[in-house]
Amino acid sequence: MVKMSEERVPVSEVITVLEQRTLYKNNKWWSAVVLGEQFGKKRVFWYLWNSPDNSGSGWKRKQKITIGGKRNWEDAKPAIDELVAKL
């Protein structure tokens, strides 16, 4: 479950958060990867939220990527690795 020292991510009530990892957070932006269960299936979600008033409250979801299975990740990983290598 979520570590007690880490604030729970602001996800839909239809997602049960099993684990979460914050990648980046300040008063304006928050990015996290979540292992969650939705409609009886485990999935990995990658989120980006924004706090429009820069207060760190009232988070609004800006992006969400869902990885529904290992195959989804295996299909995307080579392309991502290839492009990241060019940074």
N, CA, C and O atoms as a GROMACS GRO file, in nm:
protein
  348
    1MET      N    1   0.083  -0.119   0.000
    1MET     CA    2   0.000   0.000   0.000
    1MET      C    3   0.088   0.126   0.000
    1MET      O    4   0.210   0.117   0.001
    2VAL      N    5   0.023   0.241  -0.001
    2VAL     CA    6   0.093   0.369  -0.007
    2VAL      C    7   0.172   0.390   0.121
    2VAL      O    8   0.123   0.365   0.231
    3LYS      N    9   0.296   0.437   0.106
    3LYS     CA   10   0.376   0.470   0.223
    3LYS      C   11   0.308   0.582   0.300
    3LYS      O   12   0.253   0.674   0.240
    4MET      N   13   0.312   0.574   0.430
    4MET     CA   14   0.244   0.675   0.513
    4MET      C   15   0.301   0.814   0.491
    4MET      O   16   0.230   0.914   0.506
    5SER      N   17   0.430   0.823   0.455
    5SER     CA   18   0.492   0.955   0.438
    5SER      C   19   0.459   1.017   0.302
    5SER      O   20   0.490   1.133   0.278
    6GLU      N   21   0.397   0.939   0.213
    6GLU     CA   22   0.368   0.989   0.080
    6GLU      C   23   0.219   1.020   0.067
    6GLU      O   24   0.134   0.938   0.100
    7GLU      N   25   0.188   1.140   0.019
    7GLU     CA   26   0.050   1.181  -0.001
    7GLU      C   27  -0.016   1.094  -0.107
    7GLU      O   28   0.045   1.063  -0.209
    8ARG      N   29  -0.139   1.054  -0.083
    8ARG     CA   30  -0.212   0.971  -0.177
    8ARG      C   31  -0.238   1.050  -0.305
    8ARG      O   32  -0.276   1.167  -0.302
    9VAL      N   33  -0.217   0.983  -0.416
    9VAL     CA   34  -0.237   1.047  -0.546
    9VAL      C   35  -0.385   1.072  -0.572
    9VAL      O   36  -0.469   0.994  -0.528
   10PRO      N   37  -0.418   1.183  -0.642
   10PRO     CA   38  -0.558   1.219  -0.668
   10PRO      C   39  -0.613   1.149  -0.793
   10PRO      O   40  -0.623   1.209  -0.900
   11VAL      N   41  -0.648   1.021  -0.777
   11VAL     CA   42  -0.702   0.944  -0.890
   11VAL      C   43  -0.851   0.923  -0.874
   11VAL      O   44  -0.908   0.946  -0.767
   12SER      N   45  -0.914   0.878  -0.982
   12SER     CA   46  -1.057   0.850  -0.981
   12SER      C   47  -1.091   0.746  -0.874
   12SER      O   48  -1.010   0.659  -0.841
   13GLU      N   49  -1.212   0.757  -0.820
   13GLU     CA   50  -1.256   0.663  -0.716
   13GLU      C   51  -1.275   0.522  -0.770
   13GLU      O   52  -1.288   0.428  -0.691
   14VAL      N   53  -1.277   0.503  -0.902
   14VAL     CA   54  -1.291   0.368  -0.957
   14VAL      C   55  -1.156   0.294  -0.962
   14VAL      O   56  -1.151   0.176  -0.997
   15ILE      N   57  -1.048   0.365  -0.927
   15ILE     CA   58  -0.915   0.303  -0.923
   15ILE      C   59  -0.874   0.283  -0.777
   15ILE      O   60  -0.872   0.378  -0.698
   16THR      N   61  -0.843   0.158  -0.743
   16THR     CA   62  -0.788   0.128  -0.610
   16THR      C   63  -0.637   0.132  -0.621
   16THR      O   64  -0.577   0.054  -0.695
   17VAL      N   65  -0.574   0.224  -0.548
   17VAL     CA   66  -0.429   0.239  -0.552
   17VAL      C   67  -0.367   0.128  -0.468
   17VAL      O   68  -0.393   0.117  -0.348
   18LEU      N   69  -0.285   0.046  -0.532
   18LEU     CA   70  -0.214  -0.061  -0.462
   18LEU      C   71  -0.074  -0.014  -0.421
   18LEU      O   72  -0.029  -0.041  -0.309
   19GLU      N   73  -0.007   0.056  -0.512
   19GLU     CA   74   0.123   0.118  -0.484
   19GLU      C   75   0.136   0.242  -0.569
   19GLU      O   76   0.070   0.256  -0.672
   20GLN      N   77   0.221   0.333  -0.526
   20GLN     CA   78   0.246   0.454  -0.604
   20GLN      C   79   0.390   0.498  -0.586
   20GLN      O   80   0.451   0.473  -0.482
   21ARG      N   81   0.442   0.563  -0.688
   21ARG     CA   82   0.576   0.618  -0.684
   21ARG      C   83   0.571   0.759  -0.743
   21ARG      O   84   0.538   0.776  -0.860
   22THR      N   85   0.602   0.858  -0.662
   22THR     CA   86   0.609   0.995  -0.712
   22THR      C   87   0.741   1.012  -0.786
   22THR      O   88   0.847   0.983  -0.732
   23LEU      N   89   0.733   1.061  -0.910
   23LEU     CA   90   0.852   1.088  -0.989
   23LEU      C   91   0.900   1.231  -0.967
   23LEU      O   92   1.021   1.257  -0.962
   24TYR      N   93   0.805   1.323  -0.956
   24TYR     CA   94   0.837   1.465  -0.941
   24TYR      C   95   0.717   1.534  -0.879
   24TYR      O   96   0.603   1.505  -0.913
   25LYS      N   97   0.745   1.626  -0.786
   25LYS     CA   98   0.635   1.702  -0.728
   25LYS      C   99   0.685   1.835  -0.674
   25LYS      O  100   0.786   1.842  -0.603
   26ASN      N  101   0.613   1.942  -0.709
   26ASN     CA  102   0.630   2.072  -0.645
   26ASN      C  103   0.491   2.132  -0.630
   26ASN      O  104   0.392   2.059  -0.644
   27ASN      N  105   0.478   2.260  -0.601
   27ASN     CA  106   0.346   2.319  -0.579
   27ASN      C  107   0.262   2.330  -0.706
   27ASN      O  108   0.140   2.347  -0.698
   28LYS      N  109   0.326   2.320  -0.824
   28LYS     CA  110   0.252   2.336  -0.949
   28LYS      C  111   0.232   2.204  -1.025
   28LYS      O  112   0.128   2.185  -1.087
   29TRP      N  113   0.330   2.115  -1.023
   29TRP     CA  114   0.326   1.991  -1.101
   29TRP      C  115   0.350   1.869  -1.013
   29TRP      O  116   0.424   1.875  -0.915
   30TRP      N  117   0.285   1.758  -1.050
   30TRP     CA  118   0.303   1.631  -0.980
   30TRP      C  119   0.295   1.520  -1.084
   30TRP      O  120   0.197   1.510  -1.157
   31SER      N  121   0.397   1.437  -1.089
   31SER     CA  122   0.400   1.322  -1.179
   31SER      C  123   0.423   1.197  -1.095
   31SER      O  124   0.509   1.195  -1.007
   32ALA      N  125   0.345   1.093  -1.122
   32ALA     CA  126   0.357   0.969  -1.045
   32ALA      C  127   0.319   0.849  -1.130
   32ALA      O  128   0.243   0.860  -1.226
   33VAL      N  129   0.373   0.735  -1.091
   33VAL     CA  130   0.337   0.607  -1.150
   33VAL      C  131   0.260   0.530  -1.043
   33VAL      O  132   0.302   0.522  -0.928
   34VAL      N  133   0.146   0.472  -1.085
   34VAL     CA  134   0.055   0.407  -0.991
   34VAL      C  135   0.028   0.264  -1.036
   34VAL      O  136  -0.004   0.240  -1.153
   35LEU      N  137   0.040   0.170  -0.944
   35LEU     CA  138  -0.012   0.035  -0.966
   35LEU      C  139  -0.151   0.036  -0.905
   35LEU      O  140  -0.167   0.055  -0.784
   36GLY      N  141  -0.251   0.015  -0.990
   36GLY     CA  142  -0.387   0.023  -0.941
   36GLY      C  143  -0.473  -0.089  -0.996
   36GLY      O  144  -0.434  -0.160  -1.088
   37GLU      N  145  -0.589  -0.102  -0.937
   37GLU     CA  146  -0.686  -0.198  -0.984
   37GLU      C  147  -0.809  -0.122  -1.028
   37GLU      O  148  -0.862  -0.038  -0.956
   38GLN      N  149  -0.854  -0.153  -1.150
   38GLN     CA  150  -0.971  -0.086  -1.207
   38GLN      C  151  -1.058  -0.192  -1.273
   38GLN      O  152  -1.013  -0.265  -1.361
   39PHE      N  153  -1.182  -0.200  -1.229
   39PHE     CA  154  -1.278  -0.296  -1.283
   39PHE      C  155  -1.224  -0.439  -1.278
   39PHE      O  156  -1.243  -0.518  -1.371
   40GLY      N  157  -1.157  -0.471  -1.166
   40GLY     CA  158  -1.108  -0.607  -1.143
   40GLY      C  159  -0.977  -0.641  -1.212
   40GLY      O  160  -0.933  -0.756  -1.204
   41LYS      N  161  -0.913  -0.545  -1.280
   41LYS     CA  162  -0.787  -0.572  -1.349
   41LYS      C  163  -0.678  -0.478  -1.298
   41LYS      O  164  -0.701  -0.359  -1.278
   42LYS      N  165  -0.558  -0.534  -1.276
   42LYS     CA  166  -0.444  -0.452  -1.236
   42LYS      C  167  -0.388  -0.384  -1.360
   42LYS      O  168  -0.379  -0.443  -1.467
   43ARG      N  169  -0.349  -0.258  -1.341
   43ARG     CA  170  -0.290  -0.180  -1.448
   43ARG      C  171  -0.185  -0.086  -1.387
   43ARG      O  172  -0.187  -0.059  -1.267
   44VAL      N  173  -0.095  -0.039  -1.471
   44VAL     CA  174   0.000   0.064  -1.432
   44VAL      C  175  -0.043   0.193  -1.501
   44VAL      O  176  -0.067   0.194  -1.621
   45PHE      N  177  -0.052   0.299  -1.424
   45PHE     CA  178  -0.092   0.430  -1.475
   45PHE      C  179   0.021   0.529  -1.453
   45PHE      O  180   0.082   0.531  -1.346
   46TRP      N  181   0.049   0.610  -1.552
   46TRP     CA  182   0.148   0.718  -1.539
   46TRP      C  183   0.071   0.848  -1.553
   46TRP      O  184   0.012   0.876  -1.657
   47TYR      N  185   0.073   0.928  -1.446
   47TYR     CA  186  -0.007   1.052  -1.438
   47TYR      C  187   0.080   1.177  -1.436
   47TYR      O  188   0.196   1.176  -1.394
   48LEU      N  189   0.020   1.285  -1.484
   48LEU     CA  190   0.072   1.420  -1.466
   48LEU      C  191  -0.044   1.508  -1.425
   48LEU      O  192  -0.144   1.517  -1.496
   49TRP      N  193  -0.031   1.574  -1.309
   49TRP     CA  194  -0.133   1.667  -1.260
   49TRP      C  195  -0.074   1.807  -1.251
   49TRP      O  196   0.047   1.825  -1.244
   50ASN      N  197  -0.164   1.905  -1.253
   50ASN     CA  198  -0.128   2.045  -1.239
   50ASN      C  199  -0.215   2.107  -1.131
   50ASN      O  200  -0.334   2.078  -1.121
   51SER      N  201  -0.153   2.194  -1.051
   51SER     CA  202  -0.227   2.273  -0.953
   51SER      C  203  -0.235   2.415  -1.008
   51SER      O  204  -0.139   2.492  -0.994
   52PRO      N  205  -0.346   2.451  -1.071
   52PRO     CA  206  -0.355   2.579  -1.143
   52PRO      C  207  -0.320   2.702  -1.060
   52PRO      O  208  -0.268   2.800  -1.115
   53ASP      N  209  -0.348   2.700  -0.931
   53ASP     CA  210  -0.319   2.818  -0.849
   53ASP      C  211  -0.182   2.811  -0.782
   53ASP      O  212  -0.149   2.897  -0.699
   54ASN      N  213  -0.101   2.710  -0.817
   54ASN     CA  214   0.034   2.692  -0.762
   54ASN      C  215   0.037   2.670  -0.612
   54ASN      O  216   0.140   2.694  -0.549
   55SER      N  217  -0.075   2.626  -0.554
   55SER     CA  218  -0.079   2.607  -0.409
   55SER      C  219  -0.049   2.463  -0.369
   55SER      O  220  -0.027   2.435  -0.251
   56GLY      N  221  -0.048   2.371  -0.466
   56GLY     CA  222  -0.030   2.231  -0.432
   56GLY      C  223  -0.159   2.166  -0.386
   56GLY      O  224  -0.157   2.054  -0.334
   57SER      N  225  -0.269   2.235  -0.403
   57SER     CA  226  -0.400   2.175  -0.372
   57SER      C  227  -0.486   2.188  -0.497
   57SER      O  228  -0.454   2.265  -0.587
   58GLY      N  229  -0.594   2.115  -0.502
   58GLY     CA  230  -0.681   2.122  -0.618
   58GLY      C  231  -0.617   2.068  -0.745
   58GLY      O  232  -0.626   2.130  -0.851
   59TRP      N  233  -0.554   1.953  -0.734
   59TRP     CA  234  -0.485   1.893  -0.848
   59TRP      C  235  -0.581   1.860  -0.961
   59TRP      O  236  -0.690   1.806  -0.937
   60LYS      N  237  -0.542   1.892  -1.084
   60LYS     CA  238  -0.618   1.862  -1.205
   60LYS      C  239  -0.534   1.772  -1.294
   60LYS      O  240  -0.418   1.802  -1.322
   61ARG      N  241  -0.592   1.662  -1.338
   61ARG     CA  242  -0.517   1.570  -1.424
   61ARG      C  243  -0.495   1.632  -1.561
   61ARG      O  244  -0.589   1.679  -1.625
   62LYS      N  245  -0.369   1.631  -1.606
   62LYS     CA  246  -0.333   1.681  -1.738
   62LYS      C  247  -0.307   1.567  -1.836
   62LYS      O  248  -0.342   1.576  -1.953
   63GLN      N  249  -0.246   1.458  -1.787
   63GLN     CA  250  -0.216   1.344  -1.873
   63GLN      C  251  -0.228   1.215  -1.793
   63GLN      O  252  -0.203   1.212  -1.673
   64LYS      N  253  -0.266   1.109  -1.864
   64LYS     CA  254  -0.271   0.976  -1.804
   64LYS      C  255  -0.238   0.875  -1.912
   64LYS      O  256  -0.303   0.872  -2.017
   65ILE      N  257  -0.139   0.792  -1.887
   65ILE     CA  258  -0.103   0.683  -1.976
   65ILE      C  259  -0.131   0.554  -1.901
   65ILE      O  260  -0.088   0.537  -1.787
   66THR      N  261  -0.204   0.463  -1.965
   66THR     CA  262  -0.238   0.335  -1.904
   66THR      C  263  -0.159   0.224  -1.971
   66THR      O  264  -0.158   0.212  -2.093
   67ILE      N  265  -0.092   0.145  -1.890
   67ILE     CA  266  -0.023   0.026  -1.938
   67ILE      C  267  -0.103  -0.092  -1.886
   67ILE      O  268  -0.098  -0.125  -1.767
   68GLY      N  269  -0.175  -0.156  -1.976
   68GLY     CA  270  -0.268  -0.261  -1.936
   68GLY      C  271  -0.207  -0.398  -1.919
   68GLY      O  272  -0.271  -0.489  -1.865
   69GLY      N  273  -0.085  -0.415  -1.964
   69GLY     CA  274  -0.021  -0.544  -1.952
   69GLY      C  275   0.125  -0.538  -1.991
   69GLY      O  276   0.171  -0.439  -2.048
   70LYS      N  277   0.196  -0.645  -1.962
   70LYS     CA  278   0.338  -0.651  -1.992
   70LYS      C  279   0.363  -0.634  -2.142
   70LYS      O  280   0.462  -0.572  -2.182
   71ARG      N  281   0.275  -0.687  -2.224
   71ARG     CA  282   0.291  -0.676  -2.370
   71ARG      C  283   0.288  -0.529  -2.415
   71ARG      O  284   0.366  -0.489  -2.501
   72ASN      N  285   0.197  -0.449  -2.356
   72ASN     CA  286   0.192  -0.306  -2.389
   72ASN      C  287   0.327  -0.239  -2.364
   72ASN      O  288   0.376  -0.162  -2.446
   73TRP      N  289   0.386  -0.271  -2.249
   73TRP     CA  290   0.514  -0.211  -2.212
   73TRP      C  291   0.625  -0.261  -2.304
   73TRP      O  292   0.708  -0.182  -2.348
   74GLU      N  293   0.627  -0.391  -2.333
   74GLU     CA  294   0.730  -0.447  -2.420
   74GLU      C  295   0.722  -0.389  -2.561
   74GLU      O  296   0.824  -0.376  -2.628
   75ASP      N  297   0.604  -0.355  -2.606
   75ASP     CA  298   0.588  -0.293  -2.738
   75ASP      C  299   0.640  -0.149  -2.739
   75ASP      O  300   0.701  -0.106  -2.837
   76ALA      N  301   0.618  -0.075  -2.631
   76ALA     CA  302   0.656   0.066  -2.625
   76ALA      C  303   0.801   0.088  -2.585
   76ALA      O  304   0.864   0.184  -2.630
   77LYS      N  305   0.856   0.002  -2.502
   77LYS     CA  306   0.988   0.023  -2.444
   77LYS      C  307   1.099   0.042  -2.547
   77LYS      O  308   1.178   0.134  -2.531
   78PRO      N  309   1.110  -0.040  -2.653
   78PRO     CA  310   1.218  -0.018  -2.750
   78PRO      C  311   1.213   0.120  -2.816
   78PRO      O  312   1.317   0.183  -2.836
   79ALA      N  313   1.094   0.165  -2.851
   79ALA     CA  314   1.081   0.297  -2.914
   79ALA      C  315   1.120   0.407  -2.816
   79ALA      O  316   1.188   0.503  -2.854
   80ILE      N  317   1.078   0.394  -2.692
   80ILE     CA  318   1.111   0.495  -2.591
   80ILE      C  319   1.262   0.495  -2.566
   80ILE      O  320   1.324   0.601  -2.563
   81ASP      N  321   1.322   0.376  -2.549
   81ASP     CA  322   1.467   0.367  -2.527
   81ASP      C  323   1.545   0.429  -2.643
   81ASP      O  324   1.644   0.499  -2.621
   82GLU      N  325   1.501   0.402  -2.766
   82GLU     CA  326   1.570   0.455  -2.884
   82GLU      C  327   1.568   0.609  -2.886
   82GLU      O  328   1.669   0.673  -2.915
   83LEU      N  329   1.452   0.666  -2.854
   83LEU     CA  330   1.442   0.812  -2.855
   83LEU      C  331   1.511   0.877  -2.735
   83LEU      O  332   1.570   0.984  -2.749
   84VAL      N  333   1.505   0.814  -2.619
   84VAL     CA  334   1.573   0.868  -2.501
   84VAL      C  335   1.725   0.869  -2.523
   84VAL      O  336   1.794   0.959  -2.475
   85ALA      N  337   1.775   0.770  -2.594
   85ALA     CA  338   1.920   0.764  -2.621
   85ALA      C  339   1.967   0.884  -2.704
   85ALA      O  340   2.086   0.916  -2.705
   86LYS      N  341   1.875   0.950  -2.772
   86LYS     CA  342   1.910   1.066  -2.855
   86LYS      C  343   1.904   1.198  -2.778
   86LYS      O  344   1.930   1.304  -2.835
   87LEU      N  345   1.869   1.193  -2.652
   87LEU     CA  346   1.861   1.316  -2.572
   87LEU      C  347   2.000   1.369  -2.539
   87LEU      O  348   2.013   1.471  -2.473
   0.00000   0.00000   0.00000
